[in-house]
């Protein structure tokens, strides 16, 4: 989900042209995104990366495809019994084309879904206050974080609950961003989620409200150990991180723990700005696009110089792996926890110029040492897992959080 400024994709007021199925489809602006988990409203941060291209003969110059589409429409309009929703049919033509790639990260977004991404990037949204991730092999969607004080918390959702249905519709295997759009909605309206917890199937009805997503939490622990938890990387996270870092430094911080557990990613621009505060001069991450050589995103020489540790787990993905991988490669932080998710590819969002968007996998990224972590993840320097019974807890006490304890312990060595 390289960076995004919100003006990049605008929801245009002009009406879609129903007859022009492919009109405007093949000339677009690239937006660079890295994301694996989606918060109910946490989304993509977008910056235009100049690009325009032609379709070739996939569809527009393929007479067989054109003729078949015309025949299908003729039969549908001539024989289909019920009323036809032209807009829905058009959307599903686009959904189907992208689904044909067989890429679980690729997706077409209609106007509503595209606007949902933009609304999410501000750090505020109207929803239930939970984070979900998706297993791309099984399509299963799982809760990874529940925010205290939000509708999801009040209703009793727990981490590792499996999302089965939204308003009675089975969402397993659907694009995660589209599922999030179904859950969000107008403030004060209700949404019912059907969850699987162990052998139980449970319904939770929640009233949507405006959510201010807390992307950074920080505090000073004992012995002048600073603690910063980053829940995701959105358009405000780097500024919030700088504020937290400055406050901890003013309190006399001598060591730092960064908590990236259950952080599914977000803005590359944001994570690189944060990495620049922590790394010496050199590459933060390399990206490699189709037909191009690797390009480096670099940090400057000025950075903090204190012992650091980073906590990761299996839901730490994408931008989280960029940060933890870079800190590990430079040897400036000890990585603690369990193997990370392993998402080392880049999705780009193309503005289709009519308020809709297309997400495609367009590049791979590599750590500063050139490591390809896709499908592998970041291996911790010190492996330690939470007890199984604690993985469904919304919050952990310090006494329960053995991973945090270990992250502090390695700083004392």
N, C-alpha and C positions, 0 to 999 in steps of 0.2 A: 503497500500500500503502500525523480528523486524527491522530492518533497511536494507538498501541495499547499497552495494558497487557495482559499475557498473560492475565489473568483474564477478559478480555472474551468470548472464545469458549471455552467449556469443552466437552470431549468428555464427553458425559453417558453414564452407564452404562445408562440405560433402553433397552430394545429398541425398534427401529423397528416401527411398525405397518404390516404389509404391505398390509392392505386400505385403509388411509387414504392413498391416493396423494398427495393434496394437503394432508393434514392438517398444520397448523402452517406451511404454506408461505408464507402471505401476511401474516403478522404477524411482524415481524422487527426486529432492532436493527442500525443502520447502523454500520459500521466503515470508517474512511477511510484509503485506501492509495494511494501512488503508487509504481509499480514497472514496470520494463520488462525487466530482466534478472533471472534467478534463479540464485542459487548453489545448489549441491547442499546445501541446507539453509538457505541464506540466504533469508529470506522476508519476511513481512509483520509489521508491528508495529501493534498494534490498540488503539484506544480507542473506547469506545462513544460514538456520536453519536446522541442520542435521535431515533427515528423509528419510526412505525408506519403501515401503510397497508393498503388493501384491494385485492383482486385485480381488481375490476371483473368483466367478463364474458369475459375471455380464455379461461378454461377452466371454472372452477367453476360458472358460470351459463350455459354453452354446452351445451345439451342434445345438439346434434349431436356435439360432441367426446366428451361422456360416453358416448353410445350407441356411438360408433365404438370407443372404448377397450374397452368391455365386449364388443363383438363380436370385436375382435382377441384379447382374452384368451380368449374362448370357443373360437375357432378354434385358438389356440396350444395350449391345454390339451387340446383334443379331438383334434388331428391331429399335433402336433409329435412327431417320432420319438424324440428323445433326452430326457434328463432336463433339467428346467427349473430354473435357478438363480434363484429368485424375487428375491433381493436384487440380483443383477446386472441383471435385467430392470427392476426398479424404478429403480436408478441410471441406467440408460440412458434411461428415460422423462424423467428430470430433465435429463440431458445433452442430450437431443434438444430439449426445450423451449427451453433457453438457446441452443443452437446455432442455433435458428430466428431469433434476433435478427440473425444475420449480423455480429455484433460480435466481432472476434478477441480482444478483451480480456475478454469476458464468459465466465463458466465456472461450472459447478456442481461442488462438491467433496463427495465422500462423507466418511464419518467418518475413514477413514485419511488421505485427502488433507488434510482440515481439520486434523487433529492434526499432520501434517507441517509445515503452515504455522506452527503454534504452536511446535513444537519448534525451527524455524528461527530464530525471532525472538529467542531467547536468546543467539544468537551461537555456540552449540555445537550440533553435530548429528553423526549417524553416517552417513558417506558416503565420497566419494572426494576431496573438496577441489578442486573446479573450479567455474568460473562459466560459464554458458551464456546466450546471448541468441538471440532468434528474429526472423527476418524475417517480419513479419505479412502480407506479400503472398504470399510463396512458402511460408511455413510451415517453412522450413529453420532448423534449430537449430545454432548454431555456438559453439565454445569461445571465450571471451573472456579467461579468466584461469585459470592453473594455479598452485596454491599449492605452493611448495617444501616438500619433506619429506612431502607427502601422497601417498596411493596413486596419484592421477592423475599426479603428477610422476614418481614412481618407475616407473610403467608406460610413460611416454613420451608422454602426451597433449601436444599443442601448441596454442597459440592459433591460431584460424582452422581447426582441424579441424572437419569437419561431422559431427554426430551423425546416424547413419542408423538404427541399431537398438539397442534395449535388450533383451537376452536373446532375440534373434532376432525381435523385434517391431518393425516399421517405425513410427517415432515422428514422422516428418515431418508437420507440420500439426496434431499433437496439442497441447493446451494445455500450455504450458511447465511450469507448476507440477505438473501431473499427471505429466509426464515425469520431473521431479525426484523425485517420490515413488517412481517405479519404480526409480530409481537408488539412492536411500537404502534403508537396511534395518538389520537387526540387526548389531551389531558382530561381526566375524569371519567373516561370510558373504561370498560372492563375487558379483560382478555382472560380466557381459560386455557391453561396448559395442562396436558396430561403427561405425567411423569412416571417413569419406572424406577422404583427404589427396591433393590433386591428382588423379591418375588412379588412385591406389591405394585399395583397400578393406582396412582393417586391423581386426583384432579385438584388444581389450584386456580382459583379465580382471584385476580388481582386488579385493582384500580390503577390505571396508568397515572403517573405524575411526572412533573419535570424533575430530571435527575441531573445533578451536577457531579460529573464523574471525577472522583479524587484520584488523579493519576500519580500523585506523589504523597507519601506519608513519611515523616521523619521524626526522630527523637534522639536525645543523647542518652546512651546507656552508661552503665558503670565504667569507671576507669577511662573516661574520656573517649569512649568508642561511639562514633556516630553511626546511626542506622538510617538508611534511606530505602524505602520500598517503592518500586516503580511498577504500577499495575498495567500500564500500556504506554506506548509512545504516540501521543497525538500532537496537535498543533501548539499546545501550551505546555507540554511536558518539559521541554528543555529549559524554558524560563522558570518553571516551578522547581526544577532540579537545581538551577543556579541559586535560586532563593534559599532552598533548603541547605545547600552546601555552604553558602555564606553564613547562614544563621548558626550552623554547627561549628564552623571555623571561628566565629565570634565567641562561641561558648568554650573554645579551647580544644576542639576535636584533635586527637592525635592518631586515631585509626578509624577506618571506615568499613562498614558492611553494607553492600548493595544487594537488595533482595529482588530477584527477578522471577520468583516462582509464580507460575500461572500467568505470566505475561506473554500473551500470544503475538506480540509484535506491534506494528504500526508504521509510523513515518520514518523513512530512512534519514531525512533531514534532521529530524528531532534526535534520533539515536546518535547520529554523527556529531551533532553539536554537544551532546553530553559526553561522548567519547573524547572529544577534543579537550575537555576539562580534565581528563584522567590519564591521557596517553602522552608520551613524548612525541617529538616530531617524527612523522612517517605515515605510512598507509594505515587507514582504519579498516577499509574493506575494498576488495576488488570486485567489479562487475564486468561480465562478459556477455555482450549482446550478439545476436546472430550476425555472422560475417564481419565482426569487429574484434579488435584486440582488447585485452583486459584494460579497464580504466580504474585508476585508484582514486578513492576519496581520502584526503590526507588530513592529518592533525597538525597543529602548529606546536612549537617547542614548549610554550608556556603551559604548565599543568601542575596539579597538586602532587606532592611527593611524600605520601604517608603510606603505611601498610594498609592493604585493602584485601577484602575477601568478597566473593560474589556467590549467592545461593541460587541454584537453578533446579528445575525438576522437569518431568516429562511434558509439561504444558508450557515450558519456556521455549518460544519459537521465534523464527525470523529475526526481527530487529533485536530481540533479546539475545539471540545467538551471535549476531554481529558484535554486540557489546561484550558479551562474555568471552567470545572467541578472540577478539582483539586484545582484551586485558590478559587473557591467558598466553597468547602468543608473545606479547611483550614481557611477560613475566612480572607484571606489576600487581597482579592480584592472584589469590588462590581461589580456585573454583571449587565450591562445596555443594554436595547434594546428589542428585541422580542424573542420568543421561538426559540431555535435552531432546526436544521434539525432532529436530533434523529437517528443517526446511531451508534449503540453500538455493532456492530459485526465486525469481522476481516476477511479480505480476505488474503489468502496466494497464492503466485505465485509459481507453480511447474515448474521447468526447465525440459523439456521433452528430453533433451540431443541431440536435432537435430535442435536447433535454434527456436523451437516453445515452447509455454508455456500454462499452464492451471491455471486459477484463480478459487479458491474455497473458500467458506465461511468455516472457520475452528475454529473459537473461538468467544466468547463474551468478551467484556471488561466492567469493572465496575469502577466507580469513587472511590477515597480513602475511602469514607464512605460506599462503597458497593452498590451504586445506579446503577440500570440497566436503562440506558437512551434510549435503543433502541425503536424506535417508539414513544418516548416521547419527548426527547430533554432536554436541559438545560433551566430551568425557570429563567428568569432574576430576580434579587433582585429589580430592578427598571424597570418597563415596559414602553417603549416609542417607538412609531413607527414613521417612516418618513411619511410625507404627500404623498398621492398616486401620485400626479403629479411630485414628485421629484424622484420616484423610477426608472424612466427611464433615469435619467441624468447620464452622464459618470462621471462628477465631481460635487461636491457640494462646495459652498462657506461656510465659517464658519457660516455666518448668516443663511444659509439655513439648516445646519446640526444640527438639534435639538437633535439628539442622542449624538453627540460629545459634544454639550453644556451641556447636562445632565450628561455625564460622568465626565466632569470637575467640574460641580456643586457639585456632591456627594463627590468629594475630598476635598471640602472646608468645609464640615460639620464636 
